Amino acid sequence: MNVDLFKNPQTIAKSVNRKVRAELKRLAVLLRRLIFLMALQMDLAPLKPRIGSNYYEPKKEDAAYRYVFTMVPAQSRPCPHFLKGPVTVPSRGPVPAAPLIARWQAMLDTLKHHKRRAKCLARTIQRWQAAGEARPHVPPIPNAHRMPAAIALVSGGLTVQLIEALKNWPDTG
């Protein structure tokens, strides 16, 4: 999609924002599935055992500790930002392009370091299988008929390959 960011890189139209977000969402699903497939096909050596720390280790009791009963309630703090309503009413016109660019940069970074991400996911999958977790469900990507033909074909192929790769998952039922 041509967004003409070279003309005005700070803002884009709302309709363009909506279309680009939808396209980035589709591409993100494909990227996640591709990395998941890579992780399923990796053969990892067993991890070396590490000595862990115990968060719940009992601590030494302080003899000087004493509970203080306050007679007045604690002073109220400022309200957290997530409990406040919208700061401004959504406005008409162009919206900032920075969030879309940041999302695109994050996807490019994931694509650049795909082997590291796949290895991390492979370790997670290894832990899931050792813990007896249920096999992940891989549904087909919805609205594939709206995608360009090449992307829809890749999407369907990735779905089929993921389902085939997950068939050797231990049965938990």
N, C-alpha and C positions, 0 to 999 in steps of 0.2 A: 504494500500500500504506500503510495507516495503522499507524504504528509507535508511536504514543502518546509521542512524544518530549517533549511538554509535561508529562507526568507525572514522568518520570525521564530527563532529557536526557543523563545520563552513561553509562548502560548500556542495552543491549538484549539480548533473548534470542538464543541462538546460532542458532536456526532462523530468526528474523527477519533476523539478520545475513546468513545464507546466502542467503535469498530476495532481500534488498535488493541484495546484491552481484551476484547473477545479473541482476537487473533493470537495475542500473547498467551492467553489462557490455553488455547488449543496447542500451541507450540510447547508450552510448559508441560502439559500432560504427555505429549510425545517424548519430550526430553526425559521426563521421569521414568517412563516405561522403557526407554532405551537403556538408561542407567540401571534400572532394575533387572533387565535382561542380561546386561553385562555382569552384574553382581551374581546372578544365578549361575552363570557359566564359569565363574572364577573358582579355582582350586586353591585354598589357602592352607598354609602350614598352621599347625596348632600354635596357639599363643603361649608364650612363656608365662608361668604363673607369677603373679606379683603379690607382694604383701599389701593388703588393704588396711585402711584405717577404720577404726570402729567409732562412728559418730556417737553411739549410745553408751560408750564406756563410762562407767560411773566416775564422777568427779569427787574429789575430796571435799567434804563439807566444811564450809567456813564457820568457825565458831563465832565470829563477829557479826554474822548475818542476822538481821532482825527485821521483821515485817513492820512497816509503818502504816498505820491506818490514817488516811487523810480525812479531814473534816469537810473539805470543800472539793467539789468535782474538779477534775483536771481541766485546764483551759482548752477550749476547742481549737482545733487547727484549721487551716484553710481547707475548703472542700476539694477533694481530688478532682483532677480535670475530667476523668471519665464519668463522674457523676453529674457534671454540669451539662446543660443542654448545648445545642449548637451555638457557637460564638456568633456566627453571622448567618443570615439567611442565604441559602444558595443563590448565587447571582446568575444573571444571563450572560451570554457572550463567551468569549474564549476562556479556557481553563489552562493552568500551568502544565507544561510538558515535562517537567522535572520528574514526577513520579513514574511516568511511562519510560523515560530514559533510564531511570534507576532500575526499574524492573528488567529492562532489556540488558543493561550492564550486568545485573545479577545472573541472568540466564547465560550470557556470554562467558562469565566467570565460571559457571558450572560446567559449561561445555569445554572450556579451556582445561579445567582440572577434572575431567570426567573419570580418569582412572582412579584418582584419590577418592572421589565420591563413591565410585562403584566398590572399591575395596572396603570402605567404611560401611556401606550398605550390606556387603557380603558378610562382614563380621556380625552385623545386626541380624541378618537372616540366619546365620549359624547359631546365634543365641536363641532365636525364636524356635528353631528346630530342636535344639537341645532342651528347651523348656516345654516342648510339646504343644506349642501354639498351633492354632488351626491354620490351614493353608489360606494364603491371601486370595481374595476373590478379584478377578480381573474382568470387569464388565467391558463391553465394547464402548467405544467413545460415542456419546450421543451426538445426533445431528451430523453424522459423517456425510450425509448426502449434500450438505451445504458447503462442505470443504471443497477446495480444488481437487481434481481427480488424483493428482500425484500424491497429495498429502493424505487423502482418504485411503488410497491404496497402501501407503506406508503404515497408516494407523491400523488398518485391518490386519496387515501382516504382523505387526508388533503384537497385537492382541492374540493372534493365533500362536505365535512363537512363545509368548509368555505362558499361555495355558498349557502348551506342550512341555515347557520347562518345569512347570509346577506339578506335573503329573507324578514325579518321583518324590514329592513331599510326603513324609510319613503320615499315615492315616491316623487321625486323632479320634475318629468316631467310634 
